[in-house]
């Protein structure tokens, strides 16, 4: 009898659960359906079109504002990109001003030369901190990816053929990218 009682209890529980689900479903359907007739609730095609037009115009205006703001931010970034480097170069300019003022009455040429060498070293150290490195081209084989040949001359020795014999203007790399090509004379 225990099996029959268990089956009856299970059937009653299932029936009770089914009734609860039906009651919840009818309650949710009652909440979902308005009390007013469906014809008054549905918007007309003109109203729906007006809503979609409004959404479109707002989205278009928002995108246009975003585009303008992005363009302005990019322009500001480009305009102020060099400010940090220029600010770091100002002490070097001050050193030049002091050197020129100090050398007006100075008769010691060696002191003047030493002062300008110190200022140059300070400036090169600052530029190296920013990622600038000079190219070492003298005596190296001519490479069109790094050098710009201004002229060719007969090579002084046989081993200097096709190599850089003289550097007219140094080349520079900025963060391992060529900033300025080296202007060189190539042995022929």
N, C-alpha and C positions, 0 to 999 in steps of 0.2 A: 504494500500500500504506500510505502514511502515514495516509490517511483511515481505512482499516479498523483500523489499529493504534490510532489516537486514539479511535475509537468503542469498541473493545474495552476500552481503558483507562478510558474514561468509564463504561462499563457496570459494570466491576469496582469502580470507586470508588463508584458509586451503590449497588451491592449491599453493599459493605463498610459504608457509612454506614447503610444500612437495617438491617443486622444489629446494628450498635452501638446504634442507636435502640431496637430491639426488646429488646436486652439491658438497656439502661438502664431501659426501661419495666417489664420484668419485675422488675428489682431494686427499683424504687421501689414496685411493687405488693407485692412481698414485704415491704418495710419497712412499708408501710401496713397490711397485713393481719396481725393478731396470730397468734401460733402457737397460742394457745388457741382453743377453739371460740367462735363468734360469740355464742352464747346466754349465756355467762358474762359477756361484755364489755358487752352492752347493759343499761342500768339499767332497773329496773322503773318502772312509772308512779308508784308511791308515792315512790320515790327521786327521780325527776325532779321531782315535785310539791314535795317537801321542799327540793330545791335552788332551785327557782323561788321558793318562799315565803321562803327565807332571803335570796335576792337582793333580793326585794321589801321585806322588813323592813329590810335594811341600807340600801337606797336611800331608803326612807321616813324612817328615822332620820337619815340624812345630810342630807336635804332639811330636815327639821325643825330640826336643829342650825344649818344655814345660815340659815334663816328667823329663828331666835332671835338668832343672832349679828348679822345685818343689822339687826334691830329694835333691838338694844342699841347698835350703832354709830351708828344714826340718832338715837336718843335722846341719846346722849352728845354728838353733833355739835350738836344743837339746844340742849342745856343749856349748852354752852360757846361758842356762836356769838358772843355779845356780849362775850366776855372781852377780845378785842383792842381793841375800842372803849373799853371801860371802863378798861382799862390806860392807854390814851392820854389819857383824860380825867382821870386822877389828878393830873397836874401842875396842871391848872386848878383842881381842888379845893384843892390845896396853896396856890395863889396866893390863892384866896378866904380860906383860913385865915390866911395871912400878912397880907392886907389888913385883915381884921377885927381881928386882934391889934394891928396898927400904928395903926389908927384909933380905938382906945379913948380915947386922950388927945389925939388930933389935933384942932386947932381950925381948920385950913385946909381948908375945904370944897372948894375947887378941886382940891387935891391928892387928896382922897378920890374926887371925880368922875373925875379923870384916871386914877386907879388902877383903878377899876371899868371904865372904857372900855377900858383896855389888856387887862384880863382878858377882857372880852367879845370883843374882836378876836382874842385868842389862841384862845378857844374856837371862834369862827366859822371861823377859818383851819383849825383842826384838823378841824372837821366838813366843811369844803369839801374837804379832802384825802381824806376818806372818801366823797366823792361827793354831799354835800348842797349844794343851791343854793336860795336863797330865790326865790320868785316875785315878779315885779314886776307888781302888779295895779292900782295907782292910776292912774286916767285911761284905762284900757284898756276895750274893750267887754266887757260881762258875758258869760262863757262858763260854761255849766253843767258842762262837763268839767273846769274848773279852780277855779271859785268856788262858794261856798255863800252865797247871799243871806240875810242875817239880817233885813234890812228894806229898804223902798224909801222914798225921800223925794223931794219935788219937786226937780227938777234946778235948781241955781243958775243955770245958763245953758242955752240951747237946745242947744248942741253936747255937753252932758254927759248928754243923755237916753240911757238904755240902757247907760251906762258906769258904771264903779266910781268912786263919789264918795269913799268912805272905806274904809280897811282896818282892821277890828277885830282880826283875828288873821292874821298872815302865813301864806301857804302855802309848802310846801317840796317840792322834788323830790329824790329820791334816785336817782342814776344815770339821770336823765331819766324817772323814773316818779314819779307823784304820791304823796308820803308823807303830806301833810296838805293838805286843800283850804283855800284862803284864805277866811276869813269876812269878807264885805264888805257895804257899803251901796251900793245901786244907785240912780242918779238916774232919776226917772220923768217 
